[in-house]
Amino acid sequence: MAQPSLIEIDPPVRICGDTHGQYGDVLRIFGRGGFPPLANYLFLGDYVDRGHQNLETIILLFCYKVKFPNNFFLLRGNHECANVNRVYGFYEECMRRFNSAQLWQTFQDTFQCMPLTALVGERILCMHGGISPQLKSLQQLREIKRPIDVVSPSLEMDLLWADPVIGISGFQMNMRGASFGFGTDILASLCKELNIDMVARAHQVVQDGYEFFGARKCVTIFSAPHYCGQFDNAAAIMSVDQNLLCSFQILRPTVGRAATRIIPTSMGKC
């Protein structure tokens, strides 16, 4: 809570997407990019659900945040909301391993305090989901009150749930059943209005771990390889250097990984 709702980060920084309880792969990320504080990190949310080691994952990341508050940054994802992680694995893990609904609730209280957005080098706007029809200025993001229980419709809901969609114009209702999909036209317009170069977001599985959209004005970063034990996707880390040049480090799926149980959801795969 001591840090603002729009975290302003000076590069260099490594940006990571969804990790979803894949603790071993989080360790691989640090093995590849450097363990804190040797490198600065920004994670874009979705630390829990889907994977087998949600508690190890979120506790490690929280410990790094406490130890290195000015070098290690965590944004909230849609799975850091009680109505989602109550259903898709995190609650069940807290009950199975510790028989403690109070433990789960303590995490929810913490999740509600997490920031939703970051701005890297004044030019790269980062969030978990995407942009919103309600977003008109960066000051709006600075003024988001925390703790917050995200409701729909709202700017905060869109920051957690919105998706880029090829072939549409403007905003259209999202196929997930929450928030909106946005087209390249509205993305370009917003980048100009906010005076930014790029939107960096997570929230969707992409085959190579990263994927550009809208003339490279948006990039999706996904950092859970072999997601759910059923996807053959790679994971990515986006490194932003002091000159705002972006490069990607790729983590390929490991061989022989045990499959993770999937719980279907009408709100999408992430």
ABEGO torsion letter per residue (X at the ends): XABBABBBBBOBBBBBBBAGGBAAAAAAAAAAAEBOAABBBBBAEGABEGBABAAAAAAAAAAAAAABAAABBBBBBAAABAAAAAAAGAAAAAAAAAGBAAAAAAAAAAAAABBABBBBGGABBBBABBBBAABABAAAAAABBOBBBBBOBBAAAAAAABBBBBGBBEBBBBAAGBEBBBBAAAAAAAAAAAGBABBBBBGBBBAAGBBBBGGGABBBBBABBGBGGABABBBBBBBBBAAGBBBBBBBBBBBGBBBBBBBBBAAEAX
